[in-house]
Amino acid sequence: MQSELIAYSSQPGLKLSDFKKGNYDIQKLDKKLIDYCQEHNILGLTQKDSLYPSQLRNYSDSPYLFYYQGNLDLLKEKKLWIVWPRLPSSYALEVMEVFFKSAEKYQTATISGFARGIDQLAHELSLKHKLPTIAVLGWGFQHYHKSKDRLFLEKILENWGLIISQFKIWFEPTKRSFPQRNKLLAQLADILFLPEAKEKSWSLITTDFANQYHKKVYSVPAQLFSSSSAGIFPKVTENKIELISDFDYYLSQHFQKKSDFSPSCIPAATISELTPSQLKIYNHLNTTPASFEELLVSTQLEYSSLLQEITLLLLNSTIKETSPGYYSLQK
C-alpha cells in the first residue's frame, strides 16, 4: 500500500526528512495534499515535533502522525472522555444534563469520537455548558468536509475547540478505523464517563481501551433490571467501572474548579466574536508574545489579512501592542 506523502507541519522549518518513519517515508512533495491542507487550515504533527502531545509520548503504540484543526492548547488541559450508548434512555439523558451542570464548574475539556447521534450529543452539551470540546475523528478530514456534519464541526472550532484525525486526509471510515480512534481517545483522556451501556454494546467496549491505559472509568447507579445498564454491572464487579452519585466530589478529585484556576482558554464571552483567523492569532499569543513576522509564519495568513485581523483584535481589546510590531494578549 502506498504511504501518504506528508509535507505540512505546524512547526516552521521542519524538514521533510524528519517525517521519515514506517509508512510515512516521504520521497517528494505532494502538491495536492499541501494545497488541501493550506486551503482548510489543517496542520500536521509527528512525534518529532516539539508540539506533539506529551501524554501520547508515554505510549509506544500512539500514532506517529496526526492532523488537526483548531486550538491545540486544549491537549494541555485535563480531558474528560464522554461515551454515549447508541440509543440513550431518558434516564441517561437526565443524568448527562445534571453531570454537565457540575462539569461546567471545572477546568476541563471534553473529548469524544464525534459519532453521529451518539458522541455528538456530548459535544453539543459541552458547547451548551461552555466547555471546550475535542472531536477525534474515525476518518480523514476530507470525509467530514464533504459531509453534512461539517457545519457542526465548524461550530466546535468557532467555540475554541479542536478536531483531530490520525488518518490520511482522503481516508474513508471503515469498521477497523473506529477501534483505532477509540485507542487514541483512551490515550488522550484522563477519565471516562459512561452513563449507561447494554451488554456487548460498542460503548461498553470502550471501557476496555480506558482500562488498558489505566484510565478511571465512572458510571452511575441504575435500575437493577434495566437492559440499558445491563453491561455496567459486570464491569463494576470486575472493578473496571466505579459507580458514582456525587458528581461534584468525583470531578473535584480530577479537575480544578474554575474559580481556583487561571484559565488558559479564551474567555467564553468572546469566543463567538472571533473569526477562525483571529483564533489562530490568539492561539499563538496565548503561548507567547510574538512579532508580526512570527505571526505570519505561525498563522499562515496573507500579509494584508493578518494586518486586518490584528487591527480588529486591537480594537476590541483582545490583544495589545507592547512595542511597534510586537503583540501579546490583553490580560
N, C-alpha and C positions, 0 to 999 in steps of 0.2 A: 504494500500500500504506500503510495507516495505521501511523504510527510508534507505538512503545511509549511509554507515559506513565511517566516515571521520577520518583519522588517520595521517594526514600530514599537517603541518603548516610551514609557513615561520619564525615563532618565536620559536627559540630553547627553549626547556624545557616546552613548553605549554602542560598542562596535558589534557588527553583525556576527563576528566570530564568537562573541560572548554567548550567543544563543545556541551554540553547538552542543547538543546533548541528545542522545537517544533519537527519537523521531523528529527532533527539531533541528536537524542539521541543515543549515542554510547554505545554499550554493549560489543563489542570485537574488536580486530584488524582485519581489512580486508586486508590480505596479498596481494591479487590480486591488490587491489587499491593502496596500498603503493608501490608495485613493479612497477606498471604502472607509477605512479607519479614520482618516482625516475628515471626511465628509460627516461622519456621525460622532465625532469626538470620542472615539474608542481608543483606550490606551492598553498597553500590554505590560505585564510584569513577569520576570523569570526569577528563579532562585538566586541568580547572580546580581539582581537589582537590590540596592540598599533599601528600597521601599517595600520589598517583599515582606508580607506579614510575619512577625516574629513567631506567632503561635504555630504557623504552618511549618516552620523550620524544625519543630520538635518531632515531626513525623517523617519517617523515611518514605512513606507512600503518598505524601502530599503532592499535588500537581506541580510539575516543573514550571509550567506557564499558565497564566490565566489572563483573560481580558476583562476590562471593567469600564464603566461609565459612572461618573458622579463623585461623591465625597469619600475618598479613600481613607480619610481620617476616622471614619466610623469603625474601621477594623481595629483601632486602638481602644475603642470603648469595650466594656464588658457586654457580652451579647446573649440575649435570651432567645432560644430557638422555640418557635411555636409550631406544633404539628396538629393538624385537624383530621378528624375522620372524613371520609368522602361525603357522607350524609349525616351531618351533626344533628343530634337530638335537640329538642327545645331546652333540655337541661344543660347541654354543653354550651349552647348559645348564651344562656343566662350566666353560666359560670365564667365565660370569657369576658362578658361585659363587666362583671364585678372584678375579675382579675386585672383587666386593663385599667380600671379606675384606680387600683392600687399601684400598678406598674408605672403609671404616668408620673408618680411622685418620685421615681428613682432615676438615677443617671444610668441609662441603659439604651442599647439599640436592639431592636428585634431583628431576627433573621429567619427566613423561611424559603421554601422552594418555589413559590410563585405558581403552583399548580392551580389551574382554573377552578374556581368554586370551592377550593379547599384552603390551600395556603394563602390565596389571595385575600381571604377574609381576615387573616392575621395581619396582612399588610394594610388592609382597609382600616381595621381597628387601631393600628399603630398611627396612621395619619390622623384619625379622628381624635386620638388622645395625645397628639403632638409628640409622638415618639419617632425618632428617625428609624428607618427600616432598610434592611438589606435583602435584595432578591437574588437568590442563587439559581441560575437557570440550568435546565437539563438539556439545553440545546445551544446552538450558536446564535450570535447576535442577529444575523440576517433573518433567521426564522421569526424572531419576535418583531423585527422591523416591518415584516410583511403581514403580520397578524393583527387582529383587532385589539389584542392585548397591549399593543404599543402605547396607546393613549394612557392606560393605567400606569405603565412603567415610566412614561414621561412625567406623570403626576408624582411618582415616587422621587424622581430626580429633582423636580421643581421644589420638593419639600426636603431638600438636603439629604436625600437617600443615596443608595449605592446599588448598582447592578453588576453581578459577577458571572462570568462563564469560563469554565475550563476547557470548553470545546472549540473546535475550529469555527471560524466566522460563518462558514456555509453549512455547518453541521445540522442535520435534521434529527429530531428526537427519536430514540428507539427505547425498547424496554430495558436494554442494558445501560443506557445513559443515566437513568434515574437513580439506580444504586450508586453510581459514581458521584452524582450530585449530592446524594444524602451523606456519603462519606465525607465530602468536603464540608457540608453543613455541620457535621459532627465535629470535625477538626476545628472549625472556626468558632463554634458556640461555646458558651461557658456552662449553661444549664439548659435542660429541655423541659418544656411543659406540655403535657399531653392530657387534655381534659377527659377524653374517653377513647376507647378503642374496642372494636369487636374482636372475637377470636380470629386468628390468622389474617387479620387485616394488614394492609400495607402500612398504615400509620403506626401499628404496633411493631412492625419490623424495624422501624427507625430507632426504636429504643435499643436494639442490638448494636447499631452503629454508635450510639451515645455510650453504651456500656463498654464497647470495645476501646473507646478513647477515654474511659474513666470520667465521663461527664455525668453529673447528677441528673436524674430523671424524676419529675414530680407529676402527680395526678391528684384527683380529688375523690373523696368517698362518693359512692353512688348506690343506687338500689341493688341489693344482693342478686336479684334475679333479672336485672336489666341486661338484655343482649347487647346493648350499646357499649356496656362497660365490661363485658364478659372476658375480654382479653387482658384487662388490667389486673384482675385478682391473682392469676398465676404468677405474674411478674412481681407482684407485691410479696407473695410467698417466697419467691426466689431472691428477694432483696434487690431486685433490679429497678423497682419503682417505689418511691416513697409517697405515701398519701399525705396531703396537707389540707388544712381548712383555714388557717390564718395566713392569708396571702402576704400581708404586711410583714409579718415576722420572718417568713422564709425569704422574701425578696430582700429584706434588710441583712440577711446572712450572706448575700452575694453582691449586692449593689449598694452604693452610697445614695442617700437622699439628696435630691437636687439642692435643697437649702444648705446642705453641708459641702457642696461641690461647686467649684467654679467651672461652668460649662465650657467645653471646648468647641461645641457646635454653635451654629448661628442661632441667635435668639428667635424663638418661634414667631414673634410678632412681625419679623421682617422676612421670613422665609419666602412668602408668596410674592414679595415685592421685587425679588432679584431674578434676573434672567439667567439662563444657563451659562452665558459668557461671564456674567458678574459672579456667579458661583465659583467659576474657575479661579478668578482673581482672589475671591475670599478664601478659597481652599488653600492657595499658596500663602497668602498673608497670615492665615491662621497658624501656619507653621513658623514663618519667619518674615520679617520685613524684607522688602525687595525693591530693586530699582526698576525703572520702566523696561530696560533691556532684559532683565531677568524674567520679568512677567511676559515679555514677548516670547521667550523661549519656552517657558513652562505652560502657558495657556495655548500656544499655537494660534493666537488670534492675529489678524492683519493689523498693521500699524494703526490705521485710522479707526478700526473697530475697538482696539484696546484703548486708544486715547478717548474715544467716546464713552466707553463703559467706565473708565476711571473717573472721568468728569462727572458722570451721574452718581457714582458711589461717593465722590467728594461732596456733591450737593446734598445727598440725603444723609450725610454724616456717618456712613458705614466705614469709610476709611479716612485717613488723614495723610497729608504730605508733610513728612518730618523734615525734609530738606528738598531742594529742587530736584525733581525726578526720582524721588525716593519715598516709598509709601509703607504704611503699616495700618493695622486695624484701629478703629476708633474705640478705645476701651471706655 
